[in-house]
Amino acid sequence: MQLGPDGQLYYVYEGSDGFFTTFYFGVFTNPNDIGAASGHIHNYIKLPCYIRGSWGLPNFIESYFQTAVPGTPGCPTIGASLAEHVDFTMQADCSGLEVVFENISPYQEYELPSNPNGWYVWWELDFGDGTEPFFTYEPMGRVAHTYEKPGTYRPKMAYRQHDCNADVEQKEIAVGGTQAVIDVDQDCAGLGVLFATRLIPEDPNATFQWDFGDTGSTPSTEANPIHEYTRPGDYTVTLTAETDCGTLTQTLEAHVHGLLDLGAPVAELCQGDVLLLQIPDDIPGSVEWNFGSDERVVSIASAGQYSVKLVQDDCITGDEITVTTFDCSVCPYFAPNVITPNGDDENDSFVFSVECPSLSYHMNLYDRWGHRLYSTNSPVWNGRIKNDIPPAGVYYYMIEFSYMGPGSQPITKKVKGWLQILY
């Protein structure tokens, strides 16, 4: 028996799952009480690793509860089954594709139990390249494996029993020379990008040269540079590193997303129409609108102030927009009756103004006999005809303009009126 760090009293006993001899933890949840009050549970945890009765309870039961190792179906999720763990070494040179693995696990020293079916306990080595794993029912020493191409791999060694993960160890290795693992992290509030670089194997004497793929930028010699781009887009970034294994050249595609922007701070909306506000899909993070939605595309149909927060880990950015609505079926306008184009900057120009978003405009100016004197597509006329000031008098105009009506349909109106020019 052994008292666990949780104050419960544990013991190991041999049982059966109906087919195999199995070992369990039993527990007294209240070891200071007597009888039923002690909270005795006989089959508390089924152990995922064969433990002979002569071994007894491990000296460090804490390991069962500190680092969980998930088992396959039928096996509990508990910690490593022994105080000692699987371990292995890897040997590779700078140019070859062969790696030699050596099992240095303390389990190798134990007498593994036998079984007529031959699969109580076995070793398994997954090379991390998608090929068939190596496994054996005997103690595993050295294993050589040739990879098809250079790269970074994550081989994994496992000591298994009853199809449970008794103990697993995974490591990382570079095959065919030094490899670089580059993590790209963009500042959520700007266009700065961090290129965090990790060399495999580690090389404290390595030197770096970065080309960030944007014309005119200054290269960097830092291992983990932060580069400020001037605009969003896709960039081809090249790292050249001098390592103990020679020159390493590695390229990657970096996507620099745009910043959160809802557009103009004020938007005008026809009554009955809908305004779509959208957060681009390439900007990562979760969305929080001030009206409770977490969608990236929302429909706005009423006036008000709308704001959004974009949360990327510990970084929060935001934007807001004010929406006004009006009756688009009518469009009030104003045209002056008198102008004085004498160059004193007071009432010099004819300005036709509307109270709605205008799509087009055209004006024809006539004299009293109906002769067309001037045409323009600008709502502002400076009172000149071919750079000459027309004589004082009364003139007539015909204006045709269009604006956006309900349902985003254009509406065209024609206006007639008179204009007196004075000096």
N, C-alpha and C positions, 0 to 999 in steps of 0.2 A: 504494500500500500504506500501511497504518497499523497501528502497534502498539496493541492494545487494552489496557484496564486489567487484563485477566486474563492478560497476558503472551503472548497469541497474536497472530499476525500475520495481518491481514485484507486482502483485496483485492476489488474489484468487477469482474465481467465480464458480458458480454452473452451470454445463452443463449436457449433456447426451451423452452416447456412442451408443444410439439407443435402449438400453435395460435397463441399470442401470443409476441412477443418479450418475454423476461423477463430480469431482472437478478438476480444472485445474489451472496452473499458466499462467497468461497472463504477457506480458513483454513489456516495452518500451526500446528498445535497445539504443536509443539516447534521454534520457529524457529531455535534455536541448534544443531540437529543437521543432519546431511547425509543426502540421499537419502530412503529410505523412513522413516528414523528421525525425519524432520521432521514426520510425522503430517499430511500434506497431505490435505485434504478439499475436493474441487472444488465440489460443490453443497451447501454447508454450510447456508445460509439463503436461502430464496427471499424477495426483498424485496417487501413489499406495496405499495410505491409506485414509480411510474415514475421512474427516475433515469437521465437521459441520460449517455452516456459522457463528455461534456464537463464534467459536474459533478464527476466523480470521486468519491472516497470523502468522505463528510461530515467536516468538521473535528472534530466531537465524536462520535466513535463511541460514547462512554460512554452517550449517550442511548438506544442500542439495548438496553442491558442494565439500566437503572435503573428505568424505568417501563414495565411490560408493557402492551401494548394487544392484547387478543385479536382475532384475525381470524375471518372466517367460514370455513366448511369449505373446505379446500384452501389456506388461508393460515396461516403460522406465527404463534405468539404471540411477538412481539418488541416492542421499544420504538418510539417515534415514529420515522418514517423520515427526518425532516429535523431539523436543529437548531432550526428555526423551526416554529411550531405554528399551528393554526387559531385564530382569534379573531374576535369580533364584538361589537357594541354593541347596546343595546336602548333605545328611547325610548318612554315611555308617560306620559300625564298622570293626574291624580288621579281624573277622572270618566269618561274615555272607555274604550272597549274595544279601540281600535286600538293596535297596537305596531309600530314601525318598526325593522326589523333592518338593520344595516349590516355587511357583511363587511369586516373590516380585517386579514385574514390576509395575511402576506407572500407567500403562493403567488400572489396576484392579479398579482404583478409578473412571474411566470415565464411563459415561452412554453409553453403546454400542448401536448403531442404530439397529433397528429391521427390518425384511423384511419377507413378506409372505413365501418366499422360505426357510427362515431359514439359509441361508449361506452367509450373507453379511460379517460377521466377525466371526473368530473362533481362538482358540488357538490350537497349535499342539506341542507335545513333542515327539521327536525321541530319543529313548534310546541308540542308537548307537551300538546295537547288532544284527541288522537285523530283529528284531521282529516288529510286527505291531505298528506304532506310536499311542500314545494316543491323541485324540482331543476332543474338546468340544466347543459348541456355547455359553456357559455360562462362567462367570469369573472363572479361574482355580486357585485353591488353592494348596493343597498338593496332590501329586500322588506318590504311592509306586510301585516299580517295582523290581522283583526278577530276577537276571541274572542266566544263566545256569552254568557258570563257572567263576572262578577268572580271572582277567585280567585288562587291561587298556581300557577304553571306552571313547568315545567323544559324550555325549548326546547333543541334540540341541533343543532349544525352539524357536518357531516362533509365531508371531502374524500376522495373514493373513487376507487379504480381496480381493475379486475379483480374487482369485488365484494368487495374487501378493505377493512377499515377502516384507511385510510392515516393518518388523523388525525381526532380527534373532540373537540369542546369542548361542554360542557353548562353552562348557567347557570340561575339562578332569577330569576323576575320576578313582581311583583304587578300584576295587571290590575284596573282599576276602583278604584284607591285602595290605601292601605296595608293589608297583610294581616299577620296574626299566625300564626306557626307555634308551637304549644304542645306541648311534650313533657311527659307526666305520668309521674312516677317515684315509686313508693311505697317507703318504707323497709321493708326486708324484716323488720325486727325490731320494727316498731311500726305505728302508724296515721298517721304523718306522710307527707305527699305534697308533692313538689316540682313546681311548675308552672314549667318553664323556657320562657321566652318569647323569640322572635326575630321582630323586625319586618322586613318586606320592603316597601320598601327600609328600610335602617337609619335610625333617627331618634333621635339622642341627646337631643333636647329633649322627647320624648314623656313623658306622665304616665300613670299606671295606677291603676285602681280594680278590685278583685277582690271578687266575691261567691261564696263557696265552696259555697253551696247547703245548708248545715246551719243550722238555726234557732239563733239566739242567738250565732253566732260573730262575731268582729270582722273587718270588711273589711280588706284590705291594699292599700297603695299602692306596694308593691315591684314591680320588673319580674319577678323570679324568686322568688316567695314560697314558703315551706314552711308548710303548714297542717296542724295536728294535729286529725284527726277523733276523735270520741269512740266511734264504733262503725262497723263495716263497713257497706257498702251502696252504692247508686248515687246519685250526686249530680249535679245540673245546675249547672255552674260558669259564671259570666259574667264576662268581661273587658271593661271599658270603658276605651279609651285615647284620649287627645287627641294627635293627630299633626299633622304639617305638612299632611296631606291632609284634616284634619277629625277628626270623632269616629268611632272604630272600636268597634263592639260585636260581640263574638264569644262564642258559647256552646259548651260541649263537655260531653259526658257522662263523668264520672270514676267508675270502679268502684274502690272501696276494699275490698280483699279482707281476710278475717279472718286472724288469726295462727295459726301452727302450734300445734295443740292436740290431743293424743291422748285427752283426756278426763281422768277421775279417775286419780291416780297409781297406784292399785292396782285391778285387775279380778279378780273371781272367776269361774272357768270350770268348768262341769261336765265331768267326765272324758268324753271322746268328743265333746264339742261343739267348735265352732269360733268364735273371736272374729275379727271383721273390723276391721282398723285401716286407716283411710282418710285420705289427704291430699286436701282439696278441690281440684277441678280449677281453680278460679279463683285459686289461689295459685301464682304462677309459680315456676319453678326446677326443678332436678334433685334427685332423691330418692336418698338413700343410707341403707339400713337396716344395722344392725350385724350382720345375718346374710347380707349380700351382695346382697340384692335391690335393684333400682332401680324397682320398681313402686309406683304410688300407692295401690293396694289390696292388702293382704296378709292371708293367713289364718293365725291363730295357734291351734294345737291343744295346746300343751304349756306347762307352767309355765316361767317364766324372766323375765329382764329384757330388754326390747326398747327400742331407741332408734333414732331417725331423725334425719338431718341434711337440711336443705333448703338447697341452694346456689343463690344468685342472684348471678351475677357474683362480686363480691368480698365479698358478704354471706352469712354462714352462720348459720342458726338451728337449733335442735334441740328435741326433747322425748323423754321416755321414759315407759315404763309397766311396772309389775311385774304379771305374771299368775300367779295361784295357781289350782290345780285341786283338786277334791275329788269324792268319790263322792256324786252327787246322788240316788242311789236311796235313801239313808238320810239322815235329818235329826235328829240328836240334839237333845233339848230338856230343859229343866229347869223345874220348878214347885216353889216352896217349900211346906212342910207347915204352917208356923207364921208368923203375922205378929203384930205388936204395934202397932196404929195409935193410939198414945198421944201422938203429936206430938213425940217426942224425936228425930226424924230418924234413928232406928235401927230398921231392919226394919219400917218403917211401912206399906210397900206390898207388894202381891202382884205379882211381875214374872215373866211367862212368857217365857223366852228360848229361842231356837233357834240352831243353829250353821250355818244356811244362809239364803240370801236368802228372806225370807218375802213371800208375795204377799197373803195375807189372814188375818184372825184374828177369831174370835168366841167369847165365853165367856158361859155362863149359870151363875148361882150359886143354889143351893138350900139350904133348911134340912133338918133331919133328917126332916121329914115330907113332903119332896118339893115344897114350895111354892117357886116361882121368885121369888127376891128381887131379882135384879139381872142386867142384860145389858149387855155392852159390846163394842165392836170394837177396843178398845185392849188391848195385852198388859200394860199397867200399870194396876192398880187400887189406889186410895189408901186402901182400907179403909172407905169411906163409902158409905152407901146413902141417897140423897136428902139428903146433907149430914149425916146422922146416923151415929154409930158403932154398929154392931150389937152385941148382947150377946155376951159371951165365950161360946165354945162351938165345936162342930164343924160345919162346913158342907161342902157337896159342890159340885163344879163339873163341867161338861161343856164342853170346848174343841174347836173345829174350826178347823184352820188349814191353809193350802196353801203350797206352795213350788215352785220351778222344778226339775223333774227332768231327766233326760237328754233330749236332743233338744229342749230348751226346752218340754217338755210339763209342765203343772202336775200336782202330786200333792197329794191332800187326805188329811189324817189327823184322827182323832177321839181325844181323850184324856179319860179320866175320872179323878177323884181327890178327895181330901178335904183340907180346910184348917181348921186350928184357930186361932181368934182368942183371944189372951191380952192381959191388961192388967197 
